[in-house]
Amino acid sequence: MATEIKFGTDGWRGIIAWDFTFENVRRAAQALADYISENAPSDENGKLPKVFVGYDRRFMSDLFAADIASIFRSNKIDVTLGDRPISSPVASCLSLSKFWLCVMVTASHNPAQYNGIKVKIGGGAASSRVTKEIEEYVDNSSVLLLYGQKAEQKDFTDVYFKYVSSHVNLKKLKTFKGKVVMDYMYGAAAGYLEKILSPKQVIALRAEHDPTFGGEQPEPVEKNLNVLKKTVVAQKAALGVAFDGDGDRVAIVDEKGTYLTPCMISAVLCNHLIKHKKLKGKIVQTASMGYLLKRIAREHQMLFEEVPVGFKNVAERMALEDIAFGVEESGGFAWKGNLPDRDGLTVALAFLEAMAVTGKKASELCAQITQEYGASVYLRKDLPLVKPVDKNALTDKLRKKLPKKINNRKVAEITTFDGLKIWFDNDEWVLIRPSGTEPVVRIYAETATKKDTQALLDFGEKLVTPHLK
C-alpha cells in the first residue's frame, strides 16, 4: 500500500528511507506540479508563473529538491532550484516577491532521521485549503520525470537579506554595542545574524554543517539550550538566540541565562511595537499560547482571537484581516509590515531593536511586562503516543471526564476547536492536544506561579494517560 501523503500543521514529513523516499517525494512533486498547472495564473501566452525549490541542510535534502525541480521541468513548469541550503523564511520571502510558489525540502525542527516538504505562497505557509487541494492531486496522474530535465540553479538569499534589512531600524541597531550568542543548532540559517549585525558582536555556536544535528533535535526549546545559557553568562553577552533546523523558529535567553518563554517574547515584542511603532489592529495567537497578549489587547482596546495550532492558521488571518501581531507557541512570530510567516532572524533583530530603543537589558524588558501585565509561568509536557489518536474523539472523551473544579479552581470557559483548552478565572489555563507533526500528546499550562502551572500539567497528564494505552 502506498504511503499516504498528508500535510499537517506545517507541511508533509516522514522518516528518510521509510516513508520519506524518492518514490514518495516524486508522488508529492507530481501532485504539486498538477496543482500548479491547473491553478497558477498564466500570462497572455499561456505561460505559467515561475516557481522555486529550496532545501535545508538535512541528509539528502539537496537530492530530494533536485528531483522535485526536475519533475517540475518535465511538466513544463519554469522552475529555479536553490544552489545552497537556505532557511524557510528565505523561501517565504521569495514567494512574496519573486515566485508564485516556493517549495522547501525541510523537516524544520524534527529529529535528523526526518525530512519533509513545505509549500510557501504569498509570503507564507500555504493555507489548509491549498494543501488539501494538493493532497487531492496525489496519484491522480503518473509521475512525469524526463531524463536530462535539470533546473537552473541560483542563489536568492540577497533578496531576503535586503528585505529583512528594510524592515528593521538599522540606525537604532547600530547603537546596540553588546554581544549576542547565536546558537544555529547546525541549521540552515547559520551565519545569517552576522549578515545584519557586525560579525564581531556575534558569538556563533553550532554553525557548521552537520546533518545529524550533533545527535540532538534541532528544536529551540529550553531543554536543548544548556550550552547557549552557559555561554551567555560566561561571555557576559547581552542576549542569547537560537534558531531551529530551518531558521523559522526562535528561542531567546536573557543576559542572566534565563530562558524566555514564547509568551514572554511575544509580549515584549508586541508591547514594543505598539508603544514605539504605533502598531494597530487585531492580535491573533494559536490555542497553545497564553494570557499576556490577551491582557495587552485588553489594555490597548485591540481585538483578540485564538486559532488552531500551526502558523499557517495565523498566516491565513494575516492575509484576510487587519492583523497587527500573530504568534504561535513553537517560536513563531509575525507582525504587520513583515512577512506573514515565521522568521527567526527578524524576531531576533526586533528584540535587539527593543533593547536599543529603550536602553533596557532583556531581563528588564521582561520585568516591565510582568509589572504591567502580571507574572507568567508557562510550561509544556509531551507524552509519547504508542499509536495514533483521533484528536476530536480524544477531546470529546476528555471533556466528558472533566470535574466541576480542577485543583480547587472553577472552570470559566472551555474551548475545543483544537484539543481541550480549559480556562480559569484570571485568564489562567491548561490545554491538552495531540501534535499534528509528531507522535506525542502535548499538555500546556500557564499560571502566575511555577507550582500552580506544574499542578495543572499533572492534572492534564492524569486525565489523558488512560486514553493513550
C-alpha positions in Angstrom: 0.0 0.0 0.0 1.4 3.4 -1.0 2.3 5.8 1.8 -0.4 8.5 2.5 0.9 12.0 1.8 -0.8 14.4 4.2 0.2 18.0 5.0 0.0 18.5 8.8 0.3 21.8 10.7 3.4 22.7 8.7 4.0 20.5 5.7 4.4 16.8 5.0 7.1 15.0 6.9 8.3 11.5 7.2 11.3 9.3 8.1 14.0 9.2 5.5 14.1 5.8 3.6 10.9 4.7 5.4 8.1 6.9 4.2 10.1 9.9 3.0 11.6 8.1 0.0 12.4 9.2 -3.5 9.3 7.4 -4.8 7.0 9.2 -2.4 8.7 12.6 -2.9 8.2 12.2 -6.6 4.5 11.4 -6.0 4.2 14.6 -3.9 6.2 16.6 -6.6 3.8 15.4 -9.3 0.8 16.4 -7.2 2.4 19.8 -6.8 3.1 20.1 -10.5 -0.5 19.2 -11.3 -1.8 21.7 -8.7 0.5 24.4 -10.2 -0.5 23.6 -13.8 -4.2 23.8 -13.0 -4.3 26.7 -10.5 -1.4 29.1 -11.2 -2.4 32.2 -13.2 -0.9 32.1 -16.7 0.1 35.1 -18.8 -1.4 36.1 -22.2 0.8 33.5 -23.9 -0.4 30.7 -21.6 2.9 30.6 -19.7 2.8 29.6 -16.1 4.5 31.7 -13.4 7.9 30.8 -12.1 8.3 28.6 -9.0 11.3 27.9 -6.7 12.6 24.9 -4.9 14.9 25.3 -1.9 16.3 22.9 0.7 17.9 22.9 4.1 21.0 21.1 5.5 19.3 17.8 6.2 20.6 14.5 4.8 19.9 14.3 1.1 17.7 17.5 1.1 19.6 18.7 -2.0 19.0 15.5 -3.9 15.2 15.4 -3.0 15.0 19.1 -4.1 16.7 18.4 -7.4 14.2 15.6 -8.1 11.3 17.9 -7.3 12.7 20.6 -9.6 13.3 18.0 -12.4 9.7 16.8 -12.2 8.5 20.5 -12.4 10.7 20.9 -15.5 9.3 17.7 -17.0 5.8 19.2 -16.5 6.9 22.4 -18.4 6.9 24.5 -15.2 9.5 27.3 -15.1 11.5 26.4 -12.0 14.6 27.6 -10.3 16.5 25.4 -7.8 18.5 26.9 -5.0 22.2 26.4 -5.2 22.8 26.1 -1.5 20.9 25.4 1.7 18.6 28.2 2.8 16.2 28.9 5.7 12.5 28.5 5.2 12.0 32.3 5.7 14.1 32.8 2.5 11.6 30.7 0.6 8.7 32.6 2.2 10.3 35.9 1.1 10.8 34.7 -2.4 7.2 33.6 -2.6 6.2 37.2 -1.8 8.3 38.9 -4.4 10.0 36.6 -7.0 8.0 33.4 -7.4 4.3 32.4 -7.4 5.1 29.4 -5.3 8.1 28.0 -3.4 8.8 24.5 -2.2 11.1 23.9 0.7 12.6 20.5 1.4 12.9 20.5 5.2 11.6 18.8 8.3 12.0 22.0 10.3 12.8 21.1 14.0 12.2 17.4 13.7 15.0 14.9 14.5 17.7 14.1 12.0 16.0 11.0 10.6 13.1 13.1 9.3 12.7 15.1 6.2 9.7 16.9 4.7 8.2 19.4 2.3 6.8 22.8 3.0 4.8 24.9 0.5 5.0 28.7 0.5 2.7 31.1 -1.3 2.3 34.9 -1.0 5.0 35.2 1.6 3.9 32.5 4.0 2.8 28.9 4.5 0.2 27.6 2.1 -3.3 27.6 3.7 -5.1 24.4 4.7 -7.4 24.8 1.7 -4.4 24.8 -0.6 -2.6 21.9 1.0 -5.9 19.8 0.9 -6.2 20.6 -2.8 -2.6 19.4 -3.3 -3.3 16.2 -1.4 -6.2 15.5 -3.8 -3.8 15.6 -6.8 -1.6 12.8 -5.3 -1.6 9.8 -7.6 -4.1 11.5 -10.0 -1.5 11.2 -12.7 1.7 9.3 -13.3 4.9 10.8 -12.3 6.5 12.6 -15.2 10.3 12.6 -14.9 12.1 13.0 -18.2 15.8 12.4 -18.5 18.0 15.5 -18.6 15.4 17.9 -17.1 17.8 19.7 -14.7 16.7 23.0 -13.4 18.6 26.3 -13.4 20.3 26.8 -10.0 20.7 30.2 -8.4 21.2 31.9 -5.0 18.5 34.4 -4.0 19.5 34.9 -0.3 20.4 38.5 -1.1 16.8 39.3 -1.8 15.9 38.0 1.7 18.6 40.0 3.5 17.6 43.2 1.7 14.0 42.6 2.7 14.9 42.0 6.4 17.3 45.0 6.5 14.5 47.2 5.2 12.1 46.1 7.9 14.2 46.8 11.0 15.6 50.1 12.3 19.3 49.6 11.3 20.2 53.0 12.7 19.0 52.0 16.1 20.5 48.6 15.9 23.9 50.2 15.3 23.7 51.8 18.7 23.5 48.3 20.3 27.0 47.5 21.4 26.6 44.3 23.3 27.4 40.8 22.2 24.9 38.2 21.1 25.5 34.4 21.5 23.9 32.8 18.4 23.1 29.1 18.5 22.4 28.0 15.0 21.8 24.3 16.1 23.6 23.2 12.9 20.7 24.6 10.9 20.3 26.2 7.5 20.3 29.8 8.9 23.9 29.5 10.0 25.7 32.9 9.5 22.5 34.9 9.0 22.8 37.1 12.0 26.3 38.2 11.0 24.8 39.5 7.7 23.0 42.2 9.7 25.0 42.8 12.9 28.7 43.2 13.0 30.4 39.8 13.0 32.4 41.0 15.9 29.3 41.2 18.0 28.2 37.6 17.3 29.5 34.5 19.2 28.3 31.7 16.9 27.6 28.2 18.3 26.9 25.0 16.2 27.2 26.9 12.9 28.9 24.1 11.0 27.1 21.7 8.7 26.1 18.5 10.5 23.1 16.5 9.1 22.9 14.7 12.4 22.5 17.9 14.3 25.1 16.8 16.8 22.8 14.0 17.9 20.2 16.4 19.2 16.9 17.5 17.9 17.3 21.0 16.3 14.3 22.4 18.2 15.0 25.7 20.2 13.2 24.7 23.4 14.7 25.1 26.8 15.9 21.5 27.3 18.2 21.9 24.2 19.7 25.2 25.2 22.0 24.5 28.1 25.2 25.4 26.1 23.6 28.6 25.0 22.6 29.6 28.5 26.1 28.9 29.9 27.9 30.7 27.1 25.7 33.8 27.5 26.7 34.0 31.2 30.4 33.1 30.6 30.8 35.6 27.8 28.8 38.3 29.6 26.7 38.6 26.5 23.6 40.9 26.2 21.4 38.2 24.7 21.3 34.6 23.6 19.4 33.4 20.5 18.7 30.0 19.0 17.2 29.1 15.6 15.7 25.7 14.6 16.8 23.5 11.8 15.3 25.6 9.0 15.6 29.0 10.7 11.9 30.0 11.2 11.6 29.2 14.9 13.5 31.1 17.5 14.3 31.0 21.2 15.8 33.8 23.3 17.8 33.8 26.5 18.4 36.9 28.6 21.7 38.2 29.8 21.4 36.1 33.0 21.0 32.9 31.0 17.2 32.7 31.7 15.1 31.1 29.0 12.3 33.4 27.9 9.0 31.6 27.1 7.3 32.3 23.8 4.6 34.1 25.9 7.2 36.5 27.2 8.9 37.1 23.9 5.6 37.8 22.2 4.6 40.2 25.0 7.9 42.1 24.8 7.8 42.4 21.0 4.1 43.3 20.8 4.4 45.9 23.6 7.4 47.4 21.9 5.6 47.5 18.5 2.5 49.1 20.0 4.3 51.7 22.1 7.2 52.6 19.7 5.8 51.8 16.3 2.2 52.6 16.9 1.1 49.1 15.8 -2.7 48.8 15.5 -5.1 46.0 14.5 -6.1 42.6 15.8 -3.9 40.3 17.8 -4.1 36.6 16.9 -2.4 33.7 18.6 -2.7 29.9 18.4 -4.5 27.9 21.1 -1.3 26.8 22.7 -0.3 30.4 23.7 -1.1 32.2 26.9 -2.7 35.2 28.5 -0.1 38.0 28.2 -1.2 39.0 24.7 -4.8 38.7 25.8 -4.1 41.2 28.5 -2.1 43.5 26.2 -5.0 43.5 23.7 -7.5 44.3 26.5 -5.3 47.2 27.8 -5.0 48.8 24.3 -8.5 48.0 23.3 -7.4 45.8 20.4 -9.3 42.8 19.1 -8.0 39.4 20.1 -8.6 35.9 18.7 -7.2 32.3 19.1 -6.9 30.0 16.2 -5.8 26.3 15.8 -2.2 25.4 16.3 0.0 25.8 13.2 1.4 29.1 12.0 -0.4 28.7 8.7 -3.6 29.4 10.6 -2.2 32.7 11.9 -0.9 33.5 8.3 -4.4 32.9 6.9 -5.8 35.5 9.3 -3.0 37.9 8.4 -3.8 37.5 4.7 -7.5 38.2 5.2 -7.8 40.7 8.1 -6.1 43.7 9.6 -3.8 41.7 11.9 -1.3 43.6 14.0 0.5 40.7 15.6 0.4 36.9 15.2 2.2 34.2 17.2 2.3 30.5 17.8 3.8 28.6 20.7 6.6 27.0 18.7 8.8 30.1 18.4 6.8 31.6 15.5 6.1 35.4 15.5 4.9 37.8 12.8 3.5 41.3 12.7 2.1 43.9 10.3 4.5 45.1 7.7 6.7 42.0 7.7 6.4 38.5 6.2 3.2 36.8 7.2 5.3 33.9 8.3 7.7 32.8 11.0 11.2 34.2 10.7 13.8 33.6 13.5 16.2 36.3 12.2 13.5 39.1 12.1 12.4 38.2 15.6 15.9 38.3 17.0 16.6 41.7 15.3 13.3 43.1 16.6 14.1 42.1 20.2 17.5 43.7 19.9 15.8 46.8 18.5 13.5 46.9 21.5 16.6 46.8 23.8 18.3 49.5 21.8 15.3 51.8 21.7 14.6 51.5 25.4 18.1 51.2 26.6 16.9 48.3 28.8 18.5 44.8 29.3 16.5 41.8 28.2 15.7 40.9 31.7 14.5 44.5 32.4 12.1 44.4 29.4 10.6 41.2 30.8 10.3 42.7 34.3 8.4 45.6 32.8 6.0 43.2 31.2 5.4 41.4 34.5 4.9 44.7 36.3 2.3 45.9 33.7 0.5 42.6 32.8 1.2 40.1 35.6 3.5 37.2 36.2 3.5 34.3 33.6 4.9 30.8 34.2 4.3 28.8 31.0 5.2 25.1 30.8 4.7 22.3 28.3 5.0 18.5 28.7 4.9 15.9 25.9 3.6 12.4 26.3 4.6 9.8 23.7 2.0 8.1 21.6 2.1 4.4 21.1 -0.5 4.6 18.3 -2.3 7.4 16.5 -5.3 9.0 18.2 -8.2 10.9 16.7 -8.0 14.5 18.1 -11.7 15.2 18.0 -12.6 11.9 19.6 -10.0 12.3 22.3 -11.2 15.8 23.0 -14.8 14.7 23.4 -13.7 11.9 25.8 -11.6 14.2 28.0 -14.4 16.8 28.2 -16.9 14.3 29.4 -14.4 13.3 32.2 -13.8 16.9 33.5 -14.6 17.5 37.1 -16.5 20.7 38.1 -13.4 22.0 39.8 -9.7 21.4 38.9 -7.2 21.9 41.7 -9.8 24.0 43.6 -10.1 26.2 40.5 -13.5 27.0 39.0 -13.7 26.4 35.2 -14.6 29.7 33.5 -14.6 28.6 29.9 -13.8 25.5 27.7 -12.8 25.6 24.0 -12.5 22.5 21.8 -11.5 23.8 18.3 -8.0 22.4 18.7 -7.8 20.0 21.6 -9.3 20.7 25.0 -8.4 24.1 26.5 -9.7 24.9 29.9 -9.8 28.5 31.1 -10.0 29.6 34.7 -10.5 32.9 36.4 -7.7 35.5 35.9 -7.0 34.0 32.4 -5.1 31.0 33.6 -5.4 27.8 31.6 -4.4 24.3 30.6 -4.5 22.7 27.1 -4.4 19.0 26.0 -3.9 18.3 22.3 -2.2 15.7 20.1 0.6 17.1 18.0 0.0 17.5 14.3 3.6 16.8 13.4 5.0 14.4 16.0 3.7 11.2 17.7 3.0 12.9 21.1 0.2 14.5 23.1 1.2 17.9 24.3 0.0 19.4 27.6 0.4 23.2 28.1 -0.4 25.3 31.1 0.1 28.9 32.3 -0.4 30.5 35.7 1.3 33.1 37.9 3.4 30.5 39.7 5.5 27.5 38.8 3.8 25.4 41.5 0.3 26.1 40.1 1.4 25.6 36.5 3.0 22.3 37.3 -0.1 21.2 39.1 -2.2 21.8 36.0 0.3 19.8 33.9 0.0 17.0 36.4 -3.8 17.2 36.2 -3.7 17.1 32.4 -1.3 14.1 32.4 -3.6 12.2 34.8 -6.6 13.0 32.8 -5.3 11.9 29.4 -3.0 9.0 30.2 -5.8 6.3 30.5 -6.8 7.2 26.9 -3.3 6.7 25.4 -3.0 3.0 26.2 
